Amino acid sequence: MTRALVLYWSLTGMTRRVAQSIIEGLHDEGVEGSLHDLREEQPSDLSSFDIVGVGFPVHWFRPPTPVSEAITRLRPLNGKSVFAFSLNGTYRGAGLNRARLALIRAGGRELGAFGCHGEGRFYPYARLGALFSPDHPTEKDLEAARAFGRSMARAHNALRHGKPVPTVPPLDPPTHPMYALERLVSGPRLTRLLYSRLFKVDRDRCSRCGRCAKGCPVANIKWERGALPSWGRDCVLCLLCVANCPEDAVSCPMDWAVFRPFVRWNVDRAWQDPELEHTGVRLEQGKFVRS
């Protein structure tokens, strides 16, 4: 039986839902699929899998650093069938492109790619009262993901039997240069060397609940009951620790005035886009509350 491994990295569970729908589509075509959360130890032996897929939420208009590193560790794929999928609240920028090309460089043979919207719970945008792609992925998105899974199974079977394979979609076109600039200033090297050192907690407001540490997707925050949290150097700038704090006690570099024009530009551009759904939102005790 053909076997597929679908690796995913999820912040709030949305990417997992899409990954599960893709698995269901693979099953529809007789492919045995397995899900693996990239926040856990990555499988080292891929010899029993014929198809490998990687999914993630687009982060700063690129794949999250843990995803890029995971794809690198997949080498060599030795011609295995591969696909990538992503979710984005506004624009995916170079996110899906970079993952697709990385899988090919790792030795994979690309079958296709899939993208859909995911609710954009991004702290800097919420500070300006904006929530993009609310309630996504919708049932329509999930059904499209399931159809994509079916198509990946059919494409692999065609390839295996020497039949014509459906045309792989072209790469996304270049996005606005502003997004390239934002990718540059939010890159992993600068984050590790600078930004990760500049997260602060207000000791008077902090309730020592540990919610910031428990929600960190890369276990970068150290916390013990009754103690103040402390940040390490593995931050990925997801900013969940800031958004999720019920006491509004955490501050970060993205609060600096120098970043406000970038965030305002992003929000204004996306808000005026008729193809993007949006609604008002406010952060209240660590939750995104529709306004």
LOTI-520145 format. One record per residue (C-alpha): x negated, y, z negated. Coordinates in pm, whole numbers, plus 50000, padded with zeros to 5 digits. Layout:
# residues N
     c1     c2     c3
      X      Y      Z
...
//
This chain:
# residues 291
     c1     c2     c3
  50000  50000  50000
  49887  50355  50075
  49803  50548  49758
  49793  50923  49700
  49645  51127  49417
  49793  51473  49360
  49577  51693  49139
  49733  52010  49002
  49653  52299  48771
  49956  52462  48610
  49990  52754  48368
  50360  52741  48285
  50481  52415  48443
  50592  52555  48779
  50308  52399  48979
  50373  52065  48812
  50735  52076  48930
  50624  52134  49288
  50361  51859  49258
  50626  51618  49131
  50851  51699  49428
  50564  51630  49668
  50508  51296  49494
  50877  51215  49541
  50845  51291  49913
  50544  51062  49940
  50743  50788  49764
  51026  50834  50014
  50785  50721  50286
  50648  50426  50092
  50335  50592  49951
  50245  50526  49589
  50166  50863  49433
  49992  50957  49108
  49990  51298  48938
  49687  51427  48750
  49665  51747  48544
  49332  51919  48610
  49325  52045  48253
  49239  51687  48162
  48922  51501  48260
  48906  51466  48635
  48909  51114  48786
  48558  51019  48893
  48651  50727  49118
  48871  50806  49417
  48798  50485  49605
  49148  50346  49549
  49321  50653  49694
  49384  50719  50063
  49530  51069  50029
  49420  51348  49794
  49622  51665  49737
  49535  51969  49526
  49783  52229  49399
  49761  52548  49195
  49911  52891  49128
  49727  53160  49325
  49526  53364  49077
  49378  53704  49166
  49452  53616  49531
  49232  53303  49522
  49239  52955  49366
  49177  52958  48991
  48814  52888  48905
  48891  52543  48750
  49054  52439  49078
  48761  52550  49293
  48525  52362  49063
  48746  52052  49073
  48747  52047  49453
  48368  52069  49453
  48353  51767  49222
  48562  51565  49470
  48264  51539  49705
  48213  51330  49906
  48565  51259  50028
  48432  51056  50321
  48715  51137  50560
  49005  51082  50319
  49330  51254  50412
  49371  51578  50217
  49620  51860  50168
  49652  52172  49953
  49953  52352  49812
  49997  52672  49615
  50250  52897  49441
  50240  53276  49438
  50449  53546  49277
  50366  53815  49532
  50099  53737  49794
  49863  53442  49807
  49583  53637  49974
  49295  53397  50038
  49423  53146  49783
  49550  52868  50006
  49288  52930  50275
  49000  52887  50032
  49135  52561  49893
  49197  52418  50240
  48848  52503  50360
  48692  52371  50039
  48866  52035  50083
  48736  52013  50441
  48383  52102  50326
  48414  51828  50065
  48456  51580  50349
  48833  51555  50371
  49046  51534  50685
  49325  51787  50649
  49684  51677  50702
  49858  52005  50620
  49923  52278  50366
  50224  52405  50173
  50305  52723  49987
  50606  52859  49802
  50689  53130  49553
  50660  53084  49179
  50786  53326  48915
  50509  53583  48872
  50468  53607  48495
  50162  53829  48516
  50086  54052  48218
  49962  54364  48405
  50273  54365  48627
  50504  54306  48331
  50353  54610  48158
  50484  54813  48451
  50824  54645  48422
  50796  54417  48726
  50869  54046  48761
  50829  53905  49111
  50989  53591  49257
  51215  53540  48954
  51351  53186  48905
  51117  53035  49163
  51047  52764  49251
  51414  52720  49334
  51585  52395  49426
  51535  52498  49790
  51161  52538  49724
  51144  52197  49558
  51329  52030  49844
  51084  52191  50087
  50800  52048  49875
  50961  51705  49891
  50991  51734  50269
  50625  51835  50280
  50534  51519  50087
  50723  51309  50340
  50542  51482  50625
  50203  51416  50462
  50280  51046  50437
  50389  51031  50801
  50082  51225  50918
  49850  50992  50729
  50019  50683  50870
  49994  50825  51222
  49624  50893  51168
  49566  50544  51033
  49731  50385  51336
  49559  50606  51592
  49875  50794  51684
  49903  51170  51745
  49900  51369  51421
  50127  51674  51381
  49943  52004  51428
  49796  52138  51106
  49923  52493  51038
  49674  52774  51104
  49502  52950  50818
  49680  53249  50669
  49588  53578  50838
  49355  53822  50658
  49526  54023  50386
  49488  54387  50287
  49127  54482  50199
  49249  54589  49854
  49299  54224  49762
  48943  54141  49866
  48823  54420  49637
  49034  54285  49351
  48894  53936  49405
  48547  54085  49382
  48599  54277  49058
  48781  53985  48892
  48537  53713  49000
  48422  53431  48770
  48067  53563  48728
  48179  53909  48618
  48447  53754  48397
  48196  53532  48219
  47928  53799  48179
  48151  54094  48092
  48527  54062  48060
  48526  53751  47842
  48333  53945  47578
  48585  54227  47565
  48906  54063  47445
  48999  54217  47110
  49247  54129  46840
  49397  54382  46600
  49338  54220  46260
  49617  54427  46103
  49878  54319  46357
  49763  53959  46416
  49977  53707  46227
  49717  53429  46269
  49982  53213  46440
  49739  53065  46694
  49980  53102  46983
  49709  53260  47200
  49477  52964  47146
  49746  52701  47194
  49851  52853  47528
  49503  52902  47675
  49477  52675  47982
  49099  52638  47952
  49073  52607  47570
  48864  52924  47561
  49008  53059  47236
  48896  52923  46899
  49139  52941  46610
  49185  52784  46270
  49493  52816  46054
  49486  53145  45868
  49192  53282  46070
  49163  53538  46349
  49117  53393  46699
  48790  53437  46888
  48724  53423  47262
  48454  53218  47435
  48295  53265  47777
  48517  53036  47985
  48798  53287  48040
  48974  53280  48379
  49161  53611  48331
  49505  53451  48334
  49591  53691  48048
  49842  53452  47895
  49688  53518  47554
  49780  53885  47585
  50127  53828  47725
  50219  53552  47478
  50115  53731  47159
  50433  53789  46953
  50270  54076  46764
  50118  54257  47066
  49787  54223  46883
  49558  54124  47173
  49398  54372  47410
  49191  54296  47717
  48984  54469  47987
  49287  54484  48217
  49429  54744  47975
  49152  54984  48075
  49248  55294  48268
  49010  55204  48553
  49227  54906  48650
  49562  55086  48639
  49548  55223  48997
  49490  54869  49131
  49782  54727  48935
  50012  55017  49026
  49924  54978  49395
  49998  54605  49384
  50331  54653  49211
  50446  54939  49434
  50356  54752  49752
  50525  54430  49643
  50833  54609  49506
  50891  54776  49843
  50854  54451  50037
  51203  54341  50147
  51087  53980  50168
  50992  53962  49800
  51249  53913  49527
  51193  54113  49210
  51359  54227  48891
  51280  54446  48593
  51115  54290  48290
  50964  54380  47956
  50739  54195  47716
  50909  54139  47383
  50747  53934  47105
  50544  53736  47355
  50830  53667  47596
  50925  53801  47939
  51270  53952  47893
  51468  54054  48201
  51584  54414  48191
//
